[in-house]
Amino acid sequence: MEMRRGNLIIGTAGGTAGSNAKTCKVSLPSTWVKAMGLDAREKALELAFDGAQIVIRKAESLREFAARCKGRGHDVRLLRYYNGETLCTTLCADFTDRAVRAENHTDRLVKTAFGKHVFPTWEEFWAFLEERCVPRDRAGLREYLEALGLDEYNPLEILQKTAGHMAEDDQWLELEVL
């Protein structure tokens, strides 16, 4: 891995930003940018921050993300989130790395899985799955699970049996193992 030193470029934010707001930029070597396949037409990036380091990579489509994860031998699942017959969001979840990507197919954000957010955390993803299931603390849960043929509360297994249908809305999920 090639490494270089650089400097953070800090400037004053404009527009409607607060009076003390700053913008931060980093200048990247053009050879690195070219090697990533980026240019004036292909300039979309994904940025990841783990609290200590920033990773920059070329933006991937949902299909590219799935192929990369599957190519590494990971457990990858595709989930399609519908409102009635309308596909609203496609989710790709890498159960090995615990990473999720979302792609919306409607501009009605209230009908999407995570609004405009296309990089939900694993915790947000799992909470979404649980929202499409009977609550953990529901009376008669044991009998409900037995009726589904399940020994324990597992949102993914419940969704495979129920497709996430709920009495109060028309939304549901289709699950596929890639």
C-alpha positions in Angstrom: 0.0 0.0 0.0 1.4 3.3 -1.0 1.3 6.1 1.6 1.8 9.8 1.4 1.6 12.8 3.8 -1.0 15.5 3.0 -2.6 18.5 4.6 -6.1 19.2 5.6 -7.5 22.2 3.7 -9.8 24.2 6.0 -12.0 27.0 4.7 -15.0 29.0 5.7 -18.3 27.5 4.8 -20.6 29.7 2.7 -24.3 29.8 2.0 -26.7 29.3 4.9 -24.0 27.7 7.2 -23.4 29.2 10.6 -20.9 31.9 11.2 -18.3 29.6 12.6 -18.9 26.7 10.1 -15.9 25.3 8.3 -15.4 23.0 5.3 -12.6 20.5 5.2 -11.0 19.1 2.0 -8.0 16.9 1.1 -6.1 17.0 -2.1 -5.6 13.5 -3.6 -2.7 12.5 -6.0 -4.1 12.4 -9.5 -2.4 9.0 -10.1 -4.5 7.5 -7.3 -7.7 9.1 -8.6 -7.0 7.7 -12.1 -6.2 4.3 -10.7 -9.6 4.3 -8.9 -11.3 4.9 -12.3 -12.4 8.4 -11.4 -12.5 11.4 -13.7 -14.7 14.4 -14.3 -17.7 12.1 -15.4 -17.2 9.4 -12.8 -16.6 11.2 -9.5 -19.0 9.8 -7.0 -17.3 8.5 -3.9 -18.2 6.5 -0.8 -16.6 7.7 2.5 -16.4 5.5 5.6 -15.2 6.6 9.0 -14.6 4.2 11.9 -13.6 6.7 14.5 -9.9 6.6 13.6 -9.5 6.4 9.9 -11.3 7.5 6.7 -11.7 5.1 3.8 -12.4 6.6 0.4 -13.6 4.4 -2.5 -15.4 4.8 -5.8 -19.2 4.6 -5.3 -20.7 1.2 -6.0 -24.2 0.4 -7.3 -26.2 -2.1 -5.2 -25.4 -4.8 -7.7 -21.6 -4.0 -7.5 -21.8 -4.1 -3.7 -23.5 -7.5 -3.8 -21.1 -8.9 -6.3 -18.0 -7.7 -4.3 -19.4 -9.2 -1.1 -20.5 -12.5 -2.7 -17.1 -12.7 -4.5 -15.4 -12.8 -1.0 -17.6 -15.7 -0.1 -19.9 -13.7 2.2 -23.5 -14.5 3.3 -25.4 -11.9 1.2 -29.1 -11.4 1.2 -31.3 -9.2 -1.0 -34.5 -7.8 0.5 -37.1 -6.0 -1.6 -39.4 -3.7 0.4 -42.8 -3.1 -1.2 -45.8 -0.9 -0.6 -48.6 -3.0 -2.0 -47.3 -3.9 -5.5 -44.9 -1.0 -5.7 -41.2 -1.8 -5.1 -40.0 1.1 -2.8 -36.5 0.0 -1.6 -34.1 -2.8 -2.4 -31.7 -3.7 0.4 -28.5 -5.7 0.1 -27.2 -7.0 3.4 -23.8 -8.7 3.9 -24.3 -10.8 7.0 -20.6 -11.6 7.2 -19.3 -8.0 7.4 -22.6 -6.7 8.8 -22.9 -4.1 6.1 -26.0 -2.8 4.3 -26.8 -0.8 1.3 -30.2 0.6 0.2 -31.5 1.8 -3.1 -34.8 3.6 -3.3 -37.2 3.2 -6.2 -39.7 5.9 -5.2 -39.4 9.5 -4.2 -42.1 9.0 -1.6 -39.6 8.8 1.3 -42.2 7.8 3.9 -42.7 4.5 1.9 -38.9 3.7 1.8 -37.0 1.6 4.3 -34.7 4.3 5.5 -35.8 7.6 3.9 -32.9 9.1 2.0 -30.3 7.2 4.0 -28.6 4.6 1.7 -25.9 3.5 4.1 -27.9 2.3 7.2 -25.9 0.8 10.1 -26.3 -2.9 10.9 -28.2 -1.8 14.1 -30.6 0.3 12.0 -31.1 -2.6 9.6 -31.8 -5.0 12.3 -34.3 -2.6 14.0 -36.0 -2.2 10.6 -36.4 -6.0 10.4 -37.8 -6.1 13.9 -40.3 -3.4 13.1 -41.8 -5.7 10.4 -42.3 -8.5 13.0 -44.5 -9.1 15.9 -43.1 -7.3 19.0 -40.8 -9.3 21.3 -42.8 -8.5 24.3 -46.2 -9.4 22.8 -48.5 -11.6 25.0 -48.7 -15.1 23.5 -45.4 -14.8 21.6 -44.5 -18.4 22.4 -47.6 -19.7 20.8 -47.1 -17.4 17.8 -43.6 -18.7 17.2 -44.8 -22.3 17.6 -47.5 -21.6 14.9 -44.7 -20.4 12.6 -42.6 -23.5 13.4 -39.9 -21.4 15.2 -38.1 -22.2 18.5 -36.9 -18.6 19.2 -37.5 -15.0 18.3 -35.4 -14.3 15.2 -36.6 -11.5 13.0 -35.0 -12.9 9.8 -36.7 -16.3 10.3 -40.0 -14.6 11.2 -39.8 -12.5 8.0 -39.1 -15.6 5.9 -42.4 -17.0 7.1 -44.5 -13.8 7.2 -42.9 -11.5 4.5 -43.2 -8.8 7.1 -47.0 -8.3 6.5 -48.5 -6.1 9.3 -52.2 -5.5 9.9 -51.8 -1.7 9.9 -50.1 -1.1 6.5 -49.6 -2.5 3.0 -45.8 -2.9 3.2 -44.0 -6.2 3.0 -40.7 -7.8 2.3 -39.4 -10.3 -0.2 -36.1 -12.0 0.8 -33.6 -13.7 -1.4 -30.3 -15.4 -0.6 -27.7 -14.6 -3.2 
